[in-house]
Amino acid sequence: MKETVRKNYPVLEMSCASCAMSVEQTVRKLPGVTDASVNFASNRLSVGFDESQITPQQIRAAVQASGYDLIIDEQDGEIKQQQAERNRYLRLRYDTIGAWLFSLPIVVIAMLFMHMPYGNWIMLILSLPVLFFFGRGFFVNGWKQLRHRQANMDTLVALSTSIAFLFSLFNTVYPQFWLRRGLEPHVYYEAACVIIAFVLVGKLLEERAKSNTSSAIKRLIGLQPTTARLVRGDHEEDVPISALQVGDRVSVRPGEKIPVDGVVRDGSSYVDESMITGEPLPVGKEAGDKVVAGTINSRGTFVLETTGVGSDTLLARIIRMVQQAQGSKAPVQRIADRIAAIFVPTVIGIALLTFALWLAIGGMDYFSYALLSAVSVLVIACPCALGLATPTALMVGIGKGAENQILIKDATALEQLCRIDTVVMDKTGTLTEGRPSVVDWIAAGPDLPEYRNMICAAEMKSEHPLASAIVNYLSAHEAQPCEVTSFVSLTGRGIRFTAGNADYWLGSRNLMAEQGAAPAEETDVRIETAQQTGASIVYFGTADRLLAVIVINDTLKATTPPALDQLRRLHIDIAMLTGDSRKTAAALAERLGIRHYRAEVLPDDKDKYIQQLQREGKRVAMVGDGINDSQALARADVSIAMGHGTDIAMDVAMVTLMNSDLLLLPKAYVLSRKTVRLIRQNLFWAFIYNLIGIPIAAGVLYPLYGILMNPMLAGAAMAFSSVSVVANSLRLKWMSTGTPPLSSGRPNNVRAD
């Protein structure tokens, strides 16, 4: 039984938001599909399906049957999509230029030489290529929608222009019908042609603007090398990336991009990893060190052994995460989706009602007014503005985040992030560097070498960051690991193990208290002095005897104080959680001006603290980097992982900060706030445009001011509305994500919660 999988596929031939809704509804109805979402701005389908019930080929066939197409080739899908988008853009440009070349003479004749001999016939001939060659796409797509009992923007354009054209054709061929009734047989070839031309201009500008919104993902894709230098025995061979397998050996020369994830086996170098971490300085790499695809080998030649190829590399996972995030839908978009689903049928109904009301008011004398108004209603209505309002802003916002080492998992995370009012932070690895080191060893009993040997052996079995510090210290002091048995990890407290014939314990003060041990007065003074500097204390003993005290210090990140100050400027409360002692936590909280903190907490305690804040009405973000933080991360309204942390923390987190710079946190908040503000602006103007434009096109101003909208102006307005929404979203690319000036000092009344 195969598991449900989630895939992202490029969609071709979509022309408006209603097209996206049509594809989405088609795929959702398929057996085996659990959910489907189409992002019109990125032209991508995100679909979850059961591979045992349906295949990608069957999904594509269903999409093709509804008048669109799907690229399911995962290996070259991006290249094919870019090529298809490029071809679409060139075709649109060709059609736009051609439409205007034929439309302008029609406009000149209609406006200045309307009574010239055979003028109507000349306009008829000139309009044929505009409607049925350069504008053929509207009619072809409109017919496809009609066959499936659906409608989109192409339906509106095809319907309005064909009505204007057919009415004009009738008046050209048989003008006597109106003349016998004392009416002027007007023709509207210029309106039909200019509508096509303006809408094509709008689509052309829209395609260019949409391409800019996805520039971040294109730059990420551009980081992926296409070939690698495979080492075969004594010689090297250039092969495509797709030909590599895990375990292959690949040579990398100076200045080249590293083609795959791997481990250095021979040679050494410095690697520029700024595209992943944002750190500007190259990182030294020697045998045994990991390297990442897409990073640049600055100097030196080395051979790596591949550990991840193709879609399994870190860069590929980042690209996939950004694509999925850009293709996801924010909760605010649901309103626009519901409206887009019924938009076109509603507009057609309004156009018919407009036509009927004009005839009811003025009879056949108002027939021309009725026709022009109905056509204007069909043309000015724009579902694209509604459909583009949210996804374009999200694409730019998530892309800008990716460029700044902020990976946002989905649109909901981006929308929720700006609503938080409390940030809860783990201490080790979040506020501190996460690279602790032993700064003092206090013997509380006989300082025997075998104690250090057994501690080294036991801590080598632990995954806690403090364990690594102890092992590094003891290894540097020539400790020789011995055999230990009955190793037990006590989550949040420490470890127990057996060496020789005795049982030992190593961990927190609480663990020491459980054993009934206590430090001597002189030792306790030294411990308290260390805790005042923010150091962590690890206790070692057997039964109820304390044998040694290990003092470990973890350097505070240089970016932590300014990052916390920036969060305060944004009116966000800060809380700290740590497994350290109360004295250690209090010292660090006092140093950083953190008002709320909890010490000696276990993973369950972190989870309960998040729940407590939520019951108080707080919107909480949790920032952590370890396995012990994953429970609290899952509980928080917004979960944020530090990129150097564990894979589990990153999997749970809604936002990942790809390097250790805590200043990315206020940047992410500001980015979220500005993105959501843009979404609201876009939706407001899209709604207002249609609410105002459709009544004016229907002729509501005519009785009062004698104003009747020309269909040509309606076409221009419709084109402008879509382009303006996308252009407004693109402003985010140049907006700053800085914070306001500091208005007050650090808060006092620091206390333990």
MITI-561033 format. One line per 10 residues: number of its first residue (from 1); their letters; for each residue x, y, z of C-alpha. Coordinates in Angstrom, 1 decimal. Example, Ala and Ser with C-alpha at 12.3 -4.5 7.8 and 13.67 -1.06 7.14 Angstrom:
BEGIN
1	AS	12.3:-4.5:7.8 | 13.7:-1.1:7.1;
***
This chain:
BEGIN
1	MKETVRKNYP	0.0:0.0:0.0 | 1.6:3.2:-1.1 | 1.5:6.3:1.1 | -0.1:9.6:0.1 | 2.4:11.9:-1.6 | 2.4:15.6:-2.3 | 3.7:16.9:-5.6 | 4.0:20.3:-7.3 | 3.4:20.4:-11.0 | 3.5:23.4:-13.4;
11	VLEMSCASCA	0.2:24.1:-15.1 | 0.1:25.5:-18.7 | -2.5:27.5:-20.7 | -4.1:29.2:-17.7 | -5.2:32.8:-18.4 | -7.0:34.0:-15.3 | -8.0:33.2:-11.7 | -11.1:31.4:-12.9 | -8.8:29.0:-14.9 | -6.9:28.2:-11.7;
21	MSVEQTVRKL	-10.2:27.5:-9.9 | -11.3:25.2:-12.8 | -8.1:23.2:-12.7 | -8.3:23.0:-8.9 | -11.9:21.7:-9.0 | -11.1:19.2:-11.8 | -8.2:17.7:-9.8 | -10.1:17.6:-6.5 | -12.8:15.5:-8.0 | -10.4:12.7:-9.0;
31	PGVTDASVNF	-10.5:9.5:-7.0 | -7.4:9.1:-4.8 | -6.7:12.9:-4.6 | -6.8:14.1:-1.0 | -6.4:17.8:-1.8 | -5.4:20.2:-4.6 | -4.5:23.9:-4.7 | -3.6:25.9:-7.8 | -1.6:29.2:-7.5 | -2.4:31.4:-10.5;
41	ASNRLSVGFD	0.6:33.7:-9.8 | 3.1:30.8:-10.0 | 1.1:28.6:-12.5 | 1.6:25.6:-10.2 | -0.6:22.8:-8.9 | 0.0:21.4:-5.5 | -1.7:18.1:-5.1 | -1.8:15.3:-2.5 | -2.8:11.9:-3.8 | -2.6:8.2:-3.1;
51	ESQITPQQIR	-0.2:6.6:-5.6 | -2.1:3.3:-5.2 | -5.3:4.9:-6.6 | -4.1:7.4:-9.2 | -1.0:8.3:-11.1 | 0.4:11.6:-12.2 | -0.3:10.6:-15.8 | -4.0:10.2:-15.0 | -4.1:13.6:-13.2 | -2.5:15.2:-16.3;
61	AAVQASGYDL	-5.1:13.5:-18.6 | -7.9:15.0:-16.5 | -6.4:18.5:-16.6 | -5.9:18.2:-20.4 | -9.5:17.2:-20.8 | -10.5:20.4:-19.1 | -8.5:22.5:-21.6 | -5.2:22.9:-19.8 | -2.0:21.0:-19.5 | 0.4:19.7:-16.8;
71	IIDEQDGEIK	4.1:19.1:-16.7 | 4.7:16.0:-14.7 | 8.4:15.5:-15.6 | 10.0:16.1:-12.2 | 13.6:15.9:-13.7 | 13.2:18.7:-16.3 | 9.9:20.2:-15.1 | 11.3:23.6:-14.2 | 13.2:23.9:-17.5 | 10.1:22.9:-19.5;
81	QQQAERNRYL	7.9:25.4:-17.5 | 10.3:28.2:-18.1 | 10.5:27.4:-21.8 | 6.7:27.2:-22.0 | 6.4:30.6:-20.2 | 8.9:32.1:-22.5 | 7.1:30.8:-25.6 | 3.8:32.1:-24.2 | 5.3:35.5:-23.6 | 6.7:35.7:-27.1;
91	RLRYDTIGAW	3.4:34.6:-28.6 | 1.6:37.2:-26.5 | 4.0:39.9:-27.7 | 3.5:38.9:-31.3 | -0.3:38.9:-31.0 | -0.4:42.2:-29.1 | 1.7:44.0:-31.7 | -0.4:42.5:-34.6 | -3.7:43.4:-32.9 | -2.7:47.0:-32.5;
101	LFSLPIVVIA	-1.3:47.3:-36.0 | -4.8:46.4:-37.4 | -6.8:48.1:-34.6 | -5.4:51.6:-35.0 | -6.6:52.1:-38.6 | -10.0:50.9:-37.5 | -10.1:53.5:-34.7 | -9.0:56.2:-37.1 | -11.7:55.4:-39.6 | -14.4:55.0:-36.9;
111	MLFMHMPYGN	-13.5:58.3:-35.2 | -12.5:60.6:-38.1 | -13.8:59.0:-41.4 | -17.0:57.3:-40.3 | -18.9:58.3:-43.4 | -16.2:57.5:-46.0 | -17.3:55.2:-48.8 | -17.0:51.5:-47.9 | -15.7:52.5:-44.5 | -17.7:49.8:-42.7;
121	WIMLILSLPV	-16.5:47.1:-45.2 | -12.8:48.2:-44.7 | -13.2:48.0:-40.9 | -14.8:44.6:-41.3 | -11.8:43.3:-43.3 | -9.3:44.8:-40.9 | -11.1:43.4:-37.8 | -11.1:39.8:-39.0 | -7.3:39.1:-38.3 | -7.6:40.9:-34.9;
131	LFFFGRGFFV	-10.5:38.7:-33.7 | -9.8:35.4:-35.3 | -6.0:35.3:-35.5 | -4.4:37.6:-32.9 | -7.3:37.1:-30.5 | -8.0:33.5:-31.4 | -6.9:32.3:-27.9 | -9.9:34.0:-26.2 | -12.4:32.1:-28.5 | -10.6:28.8:-28.3;
141	NGWKQLRHRQ	-10.3:28.9:-24.5 | -13.9:30.2:-24.2 | -15.2:27.3:-26.3 | -13.2:24.8:-24.2 | -14.8:26.2:-21.0 | -18.2:26.1:-22.6 | -17.8:22.4:-23.4 | -17.1:21.7:-19.7 | -19.9:24.0:-18.5 | -17.4:26.4:-17.0;
151	ANMDTLVALS	-16.5:30.0:-17.6 | -13.5:32.3:-17.2 | -12.2:35.6:-18.3 | -11.7:34.4:-21.8 | -15.5:33.7:-21.8 | -16.2:37.3:-21.0 | -13.8:38.6:-23.7 | -15.0:36.2:-26.3 | -18.6:36.9:-25.5 | -18.3:40.7:-25.5;
161	TSIAFLFSLF	-16.2:41.0:-28.7 | -18.3:38.5:-30.6 | -21.5:40.3:-29.7 | -20.0:43.6:-30.8 | -18.6:42.1:-34.0 | -21.8:40.2:-35.0 | -24.0:43.3:-34.4 | -21.6:45.3:-36.5 | -21.5:42.7:-39.2 | -25.3:42.6:-39.4;
171	NTVYPQFWLR	-25.4:46.4:-39.7 | -22.8:46.3:-42.4 | -24.5:43.7:-44.5 | -28.1:44.7:-43.8 | -28.2:48.4:-42.7 | -31.8:48.7:-44.2 | -33.2:46.9:-41.1 | -32.5:50.0:-38.9 | -32.9:52.6:-41.6 | -36.5:51.5:-42.2;
181	RGLEPHVYYE	-37.1:52.1:-38.5 | -35.6:55.5:-38.5 | -32.4:54.4:-36.6 | -28.8:54.8:-37.5 | -27.0:51.4:-38.1 | -23.9:51.9:-35.9 | -21.0:49.6:-36.1 | -18.6:48.8:-33.3 | -15.6:47.1:-35.0 | -13.2:49.5:-33.2;
191	AACVIIAFVL	-14.6:48.5:-29.8 | -14.3:44.8:-30.5 | -10.7:45.1:-31.8 | -9.5:47.5:-29.2 | -10.9:45.4:-26.4 | -8.8:42.5:-27.8 | -5.7:44.7:-28.1 | -6.0:46.2:-24.6 | -6.6:42.8:-22.9 | -3.6:41.4:-24.8;
201	VGKLLEERAK	-1.5:44.3:-23.5 | -2.7:43.6:-20.0 | -1.9:39.9:-20.3 | 1.6:40.8:-21.7 | 2.4:43.1:-18.8 | 0.9:40.6:-16.3 | 3.1:37.8:-17.6 | 6.2:40.0:-17.3 | 5.2:41.1:-13.8 | 4.4:37.5:-12.7;
211	SNTSSAIKRL	7.8:36.5:-14.0 | 9.4:39.1:-11.6 | 7.4:37.8:-8.7 | 9.1:34.3:-9.1 | 12.6:35.7:-9.6 | 13.7:34.4:-6.2 | 12.9:30.8:-7.0 | 14.5:31.2:-10.4 | 17.7:32.4:-8.7 | 17.6:29.4:-6.4;
221	IGLQPTTARL	17.1:27.0:-9.3 | 20.0:28.7:-11.1 | 22.3:27.7:-8.2 | 21.9:24.1:-9.2 | 24.8:22.8:-11.3 | 23.9:20.7:-14.3 | 27.1:18.5:-14.6 | 29.6:16.9:-12.3 | 33.1:15.6:-12.6 | 32.8:11.9:-11.7;
231	VRGDHEEDVP	36.0:10.1:-10.5 | 36.4:6.7:-12.1 | 39.6:5.0:-11.0 | 42.4:7.2:-12.2 | 40.5:9.4:-14.5 | 37.6:11.9:-14.3 | 34.5:12.1:-16.5 | 31.9:14.9:-16.9 | 28.5:13.5:-16.4 | 25.0:15.0:-15.9;
241	ISALQVGDRV	23.9:15.4:-12.3 | 21.0:13.0:-12.9 | 23.6:10.2:-13.6 | 25.1:10.4:-10.1 | 24.3:8.0:-7.3 | 24.9:8.0:-3.6 | 28.4:6.8:-2.9 | 30.0:8.2:-6.1 | 33.2:10.2:-5.8 | 33.1:13.6:-7.4;
251	SVRPGEKIPV	36.0:16.0:-8.0 | 35.5:19.8:-7.4 | 38.0:22.4:-8.6 | 38.5:26.0:-7.4 | 35.7:28.4:-8.5 | 33.3:25.6:-9.3 | 29.9:25.0:-7.8 | 29.6:21.9:-5.6 | 27.2:19.7:-7.6 | 25.8:17.4:-4.9;
261	DGVVRDGSSY	25.6:17.1:-1.1 | 28.6:15.1:0.2 | 31.5:14.5:2.5 | 35.0:15.5:1.7 | 37.2:12.4:1.3 | 40.5:13.8:-0.2 | 41.9:17.3:-0.2 | 40.8:20.5:1.5 | 39.5:23.9:0.6 | 37.4:26.9:1.6;
271	VDESMITGEP	33.8:26.9:0.6 | 31.5:29.9:0.1 | 28.2:28.8:1.8 | 26.6:32.3:1.8 | 23.8:31.1:-0.5 | 22.7:28.7:2.3 | 23.7:30.4:5.5 | 24.2:34.1:4.6 | 27.6:34.0:6.2 | 30.0:36.0:4.0;
281	LPVGKEAGDK	33.3:34.3:4.9 | 34.3:31.0:3.3 | 34.3:28.0:5.6 | 37.3:25.7:5.8 | 36.6:22.1:4.7 | 38.8:19.1:5.3 | 38.4:15.3:5.1 | 35.2:14.3:6.9 | 33.5:17.7:6.6 | 30.1:18.0:4.9;
291	VVAGTINSRG	29.5:20.1:1.8 | 26.3:21.2:0.2 | 25.2:21.4:-3.4 | 25.1:24.9:-5.0 | 27.8:26.3:-2.7 | 31.0:27.5:-4.3 | 34.5:26.0:-3.9 | 36.7:29.1:-3.3 | 40.1:27.6:-3.4 | 41.8:24.2:-3.4;
301	TFVLETTGVG	40.7:20.9:-5.1 | 39.0:18.1:-3.2 | 37.1:14.9:-3.9 | 33.8:14.3:-2.1 | 31.6:11.2:-1.6 | 28.0:11.9:-2.5 | 25.4:11.6:0.3 | 22.5:13.3:-1.5 | 21.7:13.7:-5.2 | 18.9:15.1:-7.3;
311	SDTLLARIIR	15.9:15.9:-5.2 | 17.6:14.7:-2.0 | 20.1:17.6:-1.7 | 19.6:20.4:0.8 | 19.3:23.0:-2.0 | 16.6:20.9:-3.8 | 14.7:20.6:-0.5 | 15.0:24.4:0.0 | 13.7:25.0:-3.5 | 10.9:22.5:-3.0;
321	MVQQAQGSKA	10.0:24.2:0.3 | 9.9:27.6:-1.3 | 7.8:26.4:-4.2 | 5.3:24.7:-1.9 | 5.1:27.8:0.2 | 4.6:30.1:-2.8 | 1.9:27.7:-4.1 | 0.0:27.5:-0.8 | -3.0:29.6:0.0 | -3.3:32.0:2.9;
331	PVQRIADRIA	-6.6:31.9:4.9 | -7.4:35.4:3.6 | -7.5:34.1:0.1 | -10.5:31.9:0.7 | -12.8:34.9:0.4 | -11.3:35.7:-3.1 | -11.6:32.1:-4.1 | -15.2:31.8:-3.2 | -16.0:35.0:-5.2 | -13.8:33.9:-8.2;
341	AIFVPTVIGI	-15.8:30.6:-8.4 | -19.1:32.5:-9.1 | -17.6:35.6:-10.6 | -18.0:35.0:-14.3 | -21.5:33.6:-14.3 | -22.6:36.5:-12.1 | -21.1:39.0:-14.5 | -22.8:37.4:-17.4 | -26.1:37.7:-15.5 | -25.4:41.4:-14.7;
351	ALLTFALWLA	-24.7:42.0:-18.4 | -28.0:40.4:-19.5 | -29.9:42.4:-16.8 | -28.2:45.6:-18.0 | -29.3:44.9:-21.6 | -32.8:44.1:-20.5 | -33.1:47.2:-18.3 | -32.0:49.6:-21.1 | -34.5:48.1:-23.5 | -37.2:48.3:-20.9;
361	IGGMDYFSYA	-36.5:51.9:-20.2 | -36.0:53.2:-23.8 | -37.2:50.5:-26.1 | -35.5:49.9:-29.4 | -34.3:53.5:-29.5 | -31.9:52.5:-26.7 | -30.8:49.3:-28.4 | -27.3:50.7:-29.1 | -27.0:51.9:-25.5 | -28.1:48.5:-24.2;
371	LLSAVSVLVI	-25.6:46.7:-26.4 | -22.7:49.0:-25.5 | -23.5:48.8:-21.8 | -23.8:45.0:-21.7 | -20.5:44.7:-23.6 | -18.8:47.1:-21.3 | -20.0:45.1:-18.2 | -18.5:41.9:-19.7 | -15.2:43.6:-20.5 | -14.6:45.7:-17.4;
381	ACPCALGLAT	-15.2:42.8:-15.0 | -11.9:41.4:-13.9 | -11.5:38.1:-12.0 | -7.8:38.3:-12.5 | -7.3:41.2:-10.1 | -9.1:39.1:-7.4 | -7.1:36.0:-8.3 | -3.7:37.7:-8.3 | -4.2:39.8:-5.2 | -3.1:37.3:-2.7;
391	PTALMVGIGK	-0.7:34.9:-4.5 | 1.5:37.6:-6.1 | 2.1:39.2:-2.7 | 2.8:35.8:-1.2 | 5.2:34.9:-3.9 | 7.2:38.1:-3.5 | 7.1:37.9:0.3 | 8.2:34.2:0.5 | 10.8:34.8:-2.2 | 12.2:37.8:-0.4;
401	GAENQILIKD	12.4:35.7:2.7 | 14.3:33.0:0.9 | 16.8:35.5:-0.4 | 17.4:36.6:3.2 | 17.8:33.1:4.6 | 14.3:33.0:6.0 | 12.4:29.9:4.8 | 8.7:30.1:5.2 | 6.9:26.7:5.0 | 3.5:28.0:3.8;
411	ATALEQLCRI	1.2:31.0:3.3 | -0.5:30.4:6.6 | 2.8:30.8:8.5 | 3.5:34.0:6.7 | 0.0:35.4:7.5 | 0.1:34.2:11.2 | 3.7:35.5:11.9 | 2.7:39.2:11.9 | -0.1:38.5:14.5 | 2.2:37.1:17.2;
421	DTVVMDKTGT	2.6:39.2:20.4 | 4.9:36.9:22.4 | 8.1:35.1:21.4 | 9.3:32.2:23.6 | 12.9:31.3:23.1 | 15.0:28.3:24.0 | 18.4:29.4:25.4 | 21.0:27.0:24.1 | 21.6:27.4:20.4 | 19.0:30.2:20.1;
431	LTEGRPSVVD	20.1:33.0:22.4 | 23.6:31.5:22.6 | 26.0:30.2:20.0 | 25.1:26.5:20.7 | 28.8:25.7:20.9 | 29.3:25.3:24.7 | 32.8:24.6:26.2 | 34.0:23.5:29.6 | 35.5:26.4:31.4 | 36.1:24.8:34.8;
441	WIAAGPDLPE	36.3:21.4:36.5 | 35.6:21.4:40.2 | 36.5:18.2:42.0 | 34.1:17.5:44.9 | 35.8:14.3:45.8 | 38.8:12.3:44.6 | 39.7:13.5:41.1 | 40.5:10.1:39.7 | 41.4:9.7:36.0 | 38.9:6.8:35.7;
451	YRNMICAAEM	36.1:9.2:36.5 | 37.0:11.3:33.5 | 37.3:8.2:31.3 | 33.9:6.9:32.2 | 32.3:10.4:31.8 | 33.8:10.7:28.4 | 32.5:7.2:27.4 | 29.0:7.9:28.7 | 28.7:11.4:27.1 | 29.7:10.0:23.8;
461	KSEHPLASAI	26.4:8.2:23.8 | 24.4:11.4:24.5 | 23.1:13.9:21.8 | 22.8:16.9:24.2 | 25.0:19.9:23.1 | 26.5:20.0:26.6 | 27.6:16.4:26.2 | 29.7:17.4:23.1 | 31.4:20.1:25.1 | 32.3:17.6:27.9;
471	VNYLSAHEAQ	33.6:15.0:25.4 | 35.7:17.7:23.6 | 37.2:18.9:26.9 | 38.0:15.4:28.1 | 39.5:14.3:24.8 | 41.7:17.4:24.8 | 42.9:16.3:28.3 | 43.7:12.8:27.0 | 40.8:10.9:28.6 | 40.5:7.3:27.4;
481	PCEVTSFVSL	36.9:6.2:27.1 | 36.2:3.0:29.0 | 33.3:0.5:28.8 | 30.0:1.7:30.2 | 26.8:-0.2:30.4 | 23.1:0.3:31.3 | 23.2:3.8:29.8 | 19.8:5.6:30.4 | 19.0:9.1:29.1 | 16.8:11.0:31.5;
491	TGRGIRFTAG	15.1:13.6:29.3 | 15.8:17.2:30.6 | 17.7:15.9:33.6 | 20.8:14.0:32.6 | 22.0:10.4:32.3 | 22.6:7.3:34.4 | 25.1:4.6:33.5 | 27.1:1.7:35.0 | 30.9:1.4:34.9 | 32.7:-1.4:36.6;
501	NADYWLGSRN	30.5:-2.5:39.4 | 29.1:0.9:40.3 | 26.2:3.1:39.1 | 26.8:6.7:38.3 | 24.7:9.8:37.4 | 25.5:12.9:35.5 | 23.2:15.9:35.0 | 21.3:18.8:36.5 | 21.0:20.0:40.1 | 17.5:18.4:40.2;
511	LMAEQGAAPA	19.0:15.0:39.4 | 21.7:15.5:42.1 | 18.9:16.4:44.6 | 17.0:13.2:43.6 | 20.1:11.2:44.6 | 20.3:12.9:48.0 | 23.7:14.5:47.2 | 24.7:18.1:47.9 | 27.9:20.1:47.3 | 30.1:21.2:50.1;
521	EETDVRIETA	30.0:24.9:51.1 | 33.2:25.8:49.4 | 32.1:24.1:46.2 | 28.7:25.7:46.4 | 30.4:29.2:46.5 | 32.3:28.4:43.3 | 29.1:27.1:41.6 | 27.2:30.3:42.5 | 30.0:32.5:41.2 | 29.9:30.6:37.9;
531	QQTGASIVYF	26.2:30.8:37.6 | 26.3:34.6:38.0 | 28.1:34.7:34.6 | 25.3:32.6:33.0 | 27.3:29.4:33.0 | 25.6:26.0:33.0 | 26.5:23.5:35.7 | 26.6:19.7:35.3 | 26.9:17.5:38.4 | 28.6:14.1:38.5;
541	GTADRLLAVI	28.3:11.5:41.3 | 27.5:8.0:42.5 | 24.7:7.1:44.9 | 24.4:10.1:47.3 | 28.0:11.4:46.8 | 28.9:14.3:44.5 | 32.2:13.6:42.8 | 32.7:16.5:40.4 | 31.1:19.7:39.1 | 31.6:20.7:35.5;
551	VINDTLKATT	31.2:24.4:34.6 | 30.2:25.0:30.9 | 29.8:28.3:29.3 | 28.0:29.0:26.0 | 28.9:32.3:24.4 | 26.0:34.7:23.8 | 25.4:35.4:20.2 | 26.6:38.9:19.2 | 23.2:39.4:17.4 | 21.1:38.4:20.4;
561	PPALDQLRRL	20.9:41.8:22.3 | 20.1:43.9:19.1 | 17.6:41.2:18.0 | 15.8:41.3:21.3 | 15.8:45.2:21.2 | 14.2:45.1:17.7 | 11.5:42.7:18.9 | 10.7:45.1:21.8 | 10.4:48.0:19.3 | 7.8:45.8:17.5;
571	HIDIAMLTGD	5.9:45.5:20.8 | 6.6:41.8:21.2 | 7.0:40.2:24.6 | 10.0:37.9:25.1 | 10.2:34.8:27.3 | 13.1:32.4:27.8 | 12.9:28.7:28.6 | 16.0:26.7:29.7 | 16.9:23.5:31.4 | 19.6:25.4:33.3;
581	SRKTAAALAE	19.4:26.2:37.0 | 17.4:29.2:38.2 | 20.5:31.2:39.1 | 22.0:30.7:35.6 | 18.7:31.6:33.9 | 18.3:34.6:36.1 | 21.7:35.9:35.3 | 21.2:35.6:31.6 | 17.7:37.1:31.8 | 19.0:40.1:33.7;
591	RLGIRHYRAE	21.8:40.6:31.2 | 19.4:40.5:28.2 | 16.5:42.4:29.9 | 14.2:39.4:29.4 | 11.1:39.9:31.7 | 9.8:36.4:31.7 | 11.8:33.2:32.0 | 11.5:29.7:33.3 | 14.5:27.5:34.4 | 15.0:23.8:34.9;
601	VLPDDKDKYI	12.2:23.0:32.4 | 11.6:19.7:30.6 | 10.1:19.3:27.1 | 6.6:18.9:28.7 | 7.1:22.0:30.7 | 7.9:24.0:27.6 | 4.7:22.7:26.0 | 2.6:23.6:29.1 | 4.1:27.1:29.2 | 3.1:27.7:25.6;
611	QQLQREGKRV	-0.5:26.4:26.4 | -0.6:28.7:29.5 | 0.2:31.8:27.3 | -2.3:30.8:24.7 | -5.0:30.4:27.4 | -4.2:34.0:28.4 | -5.0:35.1:24.9 | -1.5:35.4:23.6 | -0.4:34.6:20.1 | 2.8:32.7:20.6;
621	AMVGDGINDS	5.8:32.0:18.5 | 8.3:29.4:19.7 | 12.0:29.6:18.6 | 14.1:26.5:19.1 | 16.7:24.3:17.6 | 16.7:20.9:19.3 | 14.7:17.7:19.6 | 13.6:18.8:23.1 | 12.0:21.9:21.5 | 9.9:20.0:18.9;
631	QALARADVSI	6.9:19.5:21.3 | 6.7:23.2:22.1 | 7.3:24.1:18.4 | 4.3:22.0:17.4 | 2.2:23.6:20.1 | 3.0:27.3:19.2 | 0.9:29.4:16.9 | 4.0:30.0:14.8 | 7.0:27.7:15.2 | 10.5:28.9:14.2;
641	AMGHGTDIAM	13.6:26.8:14.0 | 17.2:27.8:13.8 | 18.8:26.4:10.6 | 21.8:24.8:12.4 | 19.5:22.8:14.6 | 18.1:19.3:14.3 | 16.1:18.0:11.3 | 13.2:17.3:13.6 | 13.0:20.9:14.8 | 13.1:22.1:11.1;
651	DVAMVTLMNS	10.5:19.6:10.0 | 8.1:20.7:12.8 | 8.8:24.5:12.3 | 6.7:26.7:10.1 | 9.6:29.1:9.6 | 13.3:28.2:9.5 | 16.1:30.8:10.0 | 18.9:29.3:7.8 | 21.8:30.7:9.9 | 22.5:31.6:13.5;
661	DLLLLPKAYV	21.7:35.3:13.1 | 18.8:36.0:15.5 | 18.3:39.4:13.7 | 16.5:37.4:11.0 | 13.6:36.9:13.5 | 12.5:40.6:13.6 | 13.1:40.7:9.8 | 10.7:37.8:9.3 | 8.1:39.5:11.5 | 8.4:42.8:9.5;
671	LSRKTVRLIR	8.3:40.9:6.2 | 5.1:39.1:7.3 | 3.5:42.4:8.3 | 4.3:44.1:5.1 | 3.2:41.1:3.0 | -0.2:40.9:4.7 | -0.6:44.6:4.4 | 0.0:44.3:0.6 | -2.5:41.4:0.4 | -5.2:43.5:2.1;
681	QNLFWAFIYN	-4.4:46.5:-0.2 | -4.6:44.3:-3.3 | -7.9:42.7:-2.2 | -9.4:46.0:-1.3 | -8.6:47.6:-4.7 | -9.6:44.5:-6.6 | -13.0:44.5:-4.8 | -13.5:48.3:-5.1 | -12.5:48.2:-8.8 | -15.2:45.7:-9.6;
691	LIGIPIAAGV	-17.8:47.2:-7.3 | -17.4:50.6:-8.9 | -16.4:49.7:-12.5 | -19.3:47.3:-13.2 | -22.1:49.7:-12.2 | -20.5:52.5:-14.3 | -20.1:50.2:-17.3 | -23.8:49.3:-16.9 | -24.7:53.0:-17.3 | -25.6:54.0:-13.8;
701	LYPLYGILMN	-24.2:57.5:-14.4 | -26.1:58.1:-17.6 | -29.4:59.3:-16.2 | -27.6:61.9:-14.0 | -24.6:63.0:-16.0 | -25.1:61.5:-19.5 | -21.9:59.4:-19.0 | -21.8:56.1:-20.8 | -18.6:54.0:-20.7 | -17.1:53.1:-24.1;
711	PMLAGAAMAF	-16.2:49.4:-24.3 | -12.6:50.4:-25.4 | -12.1:52.2:-22.1 | -13.6:49.3:-20.2 | -11.0:47.0:-21.9 | -8.2:49.4:-20.9 | -9.5:49.6:-17.3 | -9.6:45.8:-17.0 | -6.1:45.5:-18.3 | -4.9:48.1:-15.9;
721	SSVSVVANSL	-6.5:46.5:-12.8 | -4.6:43.2:-13.2 | -1.3:44.9:-13.8 | -1.7:47.4:-10.9 | -2.3:44.5:-8.5 | 0.9:42.7:-9.6 | 2.9:46.0:-9.6 | 1.7:46.8:-6.1 | 3.0:43.3:-4.9 | 6.3:43.9:-6.6;
731	RLKWMSTGTP	6.9:47.0:-4.4 | 7.7:44.5:-1.6 | 10.9:43.5:-3.3 | 12.4:47.0:-2.6 | 10.8:47.5:0.8 | 13.0:47.5:3.8 | 12.5:44.9:6.5 | 14.0:47.1:9.2 | 12.4:48.0:12.5 | 11.4:51.4:13.9;
741	PLSSGRPNNV	13.8:53.4:16.1 | 14.2:52.3:19.7 | 11.7:54.4:21.7 | 12.5:53.1:25.2 | 15.2:51.3:27.1 | 15.2:47.7:28.1 | 12.3:46.7:30.4 | 13.0:46.1:34.1 | 11.1:43.9:36.6 | 12.8:40.7:35.2;
751	RAD	11.2:37.8:36.9 | 10.9:34.0:36.7 | 7.4:32.9:35.7;
***
